Amino acid sequence: MPEPSSAVEAAIEGELRLLAPEVRSSPELLGALLHPDFTEIGASGTLWDRAAIITTLTEQEKPGQRSVTVSRMHGDQLADDLVHLTFDTDNNGRLAHRSSLWRRTESGWLLWFHQGTPYAPEAGP
């Protein structure tokens, strides 16, 4: 299996930072990783924009909370400025398949789009 490109590595690093409780509880740290045009289709089916997700996450997350467990992280560089990541998360027993698009900007790699789809353990990967 080939080594991931530096772009994929940067996107993975950003994604893992986004899942850290200390980032999710800080509007500044969270906002620094989100593209100005960020959108998300959440595991709940809710469509989020950048401002709404920052408000919602920073009100929910408390520093010191257990980090989300990540598995099966995989990335593909689709273009010079675009990386697609897929992975699974376990957030206190809530399982989701996830897909993210990261775009390179003048300030670095930023999350542009994210989608989460819940799944049951028996459904498998």
N, C-alpha and C positions, 0 to 999 in steps of 0.2 A: 504494500500500500504506500503510495507516495506521501512525502511529508507535506503538511498543509502549507499554503503560501503565507507570506507575512500578512497579507490582507485577511485571510481566514483566521490567522492567529490573533490579529487585532480585534476582529469581530467577536471571537470567542472570549477574549479577555474582557471586552466591553459587556458582553452578555452576562458573564459571571459576576462582574461588578454590579450590574443592574439587579441581580438577585440577592445581593448582600443586604442584610437588614439596615446597616448604617447608611447605605446609599438610598434605600427605599424610604427611609424616614427623613431625608434631607431634600427639600425642594431644589437647592442649589446643586447638590451632587447628582441627583436624578436628572434634572434639567440639562446638565452638562453632557449627558449621554444621549439625549433625545433630539432628533432632527426637528427643525421648526415646523415641518409638515407631517410630523409623526401621526400615525393612526394605528389603532389596535382593534381587532375583533377578539374580545375576551372570551375565556372559557364559558362565561355566563351567556354569551351571545350579544353582549353589549358592545356597541361601537363607541370607542373612546377617541378623543383628540388629545393633543399634547397637554393642554391646560387641565383637562378633566382628569387625566391619568395621574398627573403630578399631584393634584389636590387629593384625589381618592387614595393613592398609595401612601402619601405622607401623613394622612390622617389615620390610616389603618396601622401602619407599621410602627413598631416601637423598637428603639435600639436595644440590642441584646436578645431579640426574638430569634428563634431557631432559623437558620438559613434553609432555604429550599434545597432539596436534594436533586441533583441533575444527573441524568444518565443518557447514554447513546448520542452524545453531542457529535454532530457532523457538519462540516461546512464545505461549500463550493463557491469558488470565485466565478461569478457569472459575467463580469465585465471588469475593466480596470477600476471602476468606482462602485462596484456592487457585489456584495457577498450574501449568500443565502445560508442560514443555519437551520438545522432541525435538531430537536432534542426532546427528551421527556423530563417532566418534573414531578416530584412528590412533595406536596406542601401539606404536611400534617395529615397524610392519607388521601388528599385530593390529587388524583393523578391526571396529567394532561400531556398530550402530544403538542409540541410547540414548533412554530416556524417563524423565523425573523429575517428581515432584509435590512442589511447595514449598508449605508452609502458613505463614500469618502467625500468629505467637505474640506474647505480651507482650514477648519479647526480640528480635523481628524475624522475618524470613523464614528458615525452616529446612527442610532437605530431609527429607521424610517418607517417600518411596518412590522407588526407582530400579530400572530394569531395563536390562540390556545384552544384545543379541543379536548374536553374531558374523555376519559376512557376508564373502564372497569378493569381491575387486575386480571380477571378471567379472559378479557378480550385480548390481552397480550400485546406485544409490540406490533 
